[in-house]
Amino acid sequence: MDRFAAIDFETANWQRTSVCAVGVVVMDGGEVEERFYSLICPAPNYYSRKNTQIHGLTRADTDDAPAFPTVWREIAPMVKDIPLVAHNSMFDEGCLKAVFALYEMSYPDYRFYCTYRLSRKFFKGLENYQLHTVSAHCGYDLTNHHHALADAEAAAVIMQEILRQSPGF
């Protein structure tokens, strides 16, 4: 797998449709081809205290942000026909499917790889397999954890290390 896109969503509340930020890092042959970050006006547009404590975003940050379909029109050409990678892909894929359904958009059946699950297979003996732990093991300093672009970059670094260890992947 020479080319892939690492993706990360942050949500405003417990609902998967409430994506409020997205980060995408497109990798090609081990090099960053493209980076993308955007705030998104979530649906529904309210923030739980817990989510704000995690990522620091509030309604004031995203009230004037574009809706998901507008943001995805920029991302779609970047990720067309390539696999998507996320740490705990069940969450990010779930968010993506939920907002596609909410806005009645046709879902392109993206193929996801989960760096969390793959890390458990390739990196034995880590204290845990949280994003900051695994990315540090792979040499990435995730000082801005829960910023969607930083988390996408961390997932990209992890996937690159997995691909380095398993060239036939």
N, C-alpha and C positions, 0 to 999 in steps of 0.2 A: 504494500500500500504506500505508494509514493506521495499521493496527494490526499489530504483530508482537511476538514474544518473542525476545530475545537469550538464548542459553543457553551455559553453559560447564561442562565437567566436568574434574575433576582425577582422576587414577588413582593407585592405590597401587603398581602394578607395570606390566609391559609388556602385561598382558592387558586387553583392552577392557572386560571385565566387572568390573574392579576399581575402578569409580568410588568415590571416597572423599569427594568434595565436589561440589556442584552450585550454580550461581548462575543465577538467571533474572531478567530485567528485561523487563517487559511495557510496550511503548510504544503510545500511542494519540494520534494527531494531533500527534506531536512532543513529547509530555509523558510522563513516567514515570507509569504507572498503578499499577504494583506491582513490588516487589522481593522476592526470595526467596533465602535461602541456607540450606543444610543440609549438615552432615557426613553421611556414609553409611558404614555398616560394609561394607567391600569384600568381594567374592567373586572370587577367593580372598583371604583375610584375611592378607596379608603385604605388606610394603613393600620395594621395592627401594631401595637407597641412592641411586641416580640420581633416582628420582622424589621421594624425600624432600628431596634437595638442591634440586630445582626448586621445590616448593611448601611445604616445611617441615612437612608432616603426617607423623605416625607412627601406628603401631598404637595407642599409648596415647591418641591423640586420637579415634580412631573405634571402639574396642572396644565402647563403650556407645552408639554411634550407631545409629539405626534402619537396617534393611535397605532396599534400593532400593524395593521395592513400597510400603512405608509412606510413604516420602518422595514417591514419584511420585503417590500418591493426593492429596497436597496440591497438586502442580504441575499435574496433568492439567486441572482446571477452568480454570486460568489460561491455558493454551495451547490450549484446545479451539478448533478451527476457525480458527486463525491460523497464519501462516507462522512458522517458526523461523529464527533467524539465528545464525551462529557464525563465528568467525574460524578458518579451516581446518575447514570443516564436515564434511569427510570423517572427521576424528577424532571430533568430538562426535556426529555421526549414527551413526558406527560403534559408539561406546560405547553410545548409546541403544538401537540395535538389538540389540547383544550382551546387555545386561542384560535387555531384554524377552524375548529368547530363553531366557536362563538361567533366568529365573523363570516361563517358560511363560505370559507375558502376551501378549495380542493386540496387535500393533503397529498403531497407528491411521494409518499411512502419512503421517506428518508431511511437510510440504514444507519443505525447507531451502534457505536462501540463504547463500552463502559470502562473507563480507566480505573475505577474503583475495583470492579471485579477482576480485571486483568492484572492489576497491581497485586492482588492477593495471590495470584498464580505466579507472577514473575519476581516479586520482591518478598521473599520469605523472611520472617523474623522481625518485621517492623513493629514498633510499639503499638501502632494502630494504622489504619488505612485511610485516614482523613486526608483531605486534599493538601493541607499544609504539611503534613508529615511525609506523604509520598513525594510531593514536589521538592521538599528539602532533600530527601534521599536522592533525587534525580538532579540536584544542583540548582534548583530554582528557589530564590528567596521570595516567598509570598508575603511580603510585608503589607500589602493592601488587600488582604483576604476579604472576600465578599464584595469586592468591586468586580462586576461582571467581566470586564476585559482582563483583569489580573487573573481571575479564576480560569478563564478560557486559555490564557497563556500558560498557566500551570498545567492544565490538562494537556495542552499541546506538547509541552516538555516531557511529561510523563509518557505520552504515546510515542514520542520520538525515541525515548529510552527503551521502551518495550520493543519497538521496531528494530532498534540497534541490536538488541539481544536475540531477536527472532526475525532474521532477514526475510524468511519465507512467509511471514504473516500475511 
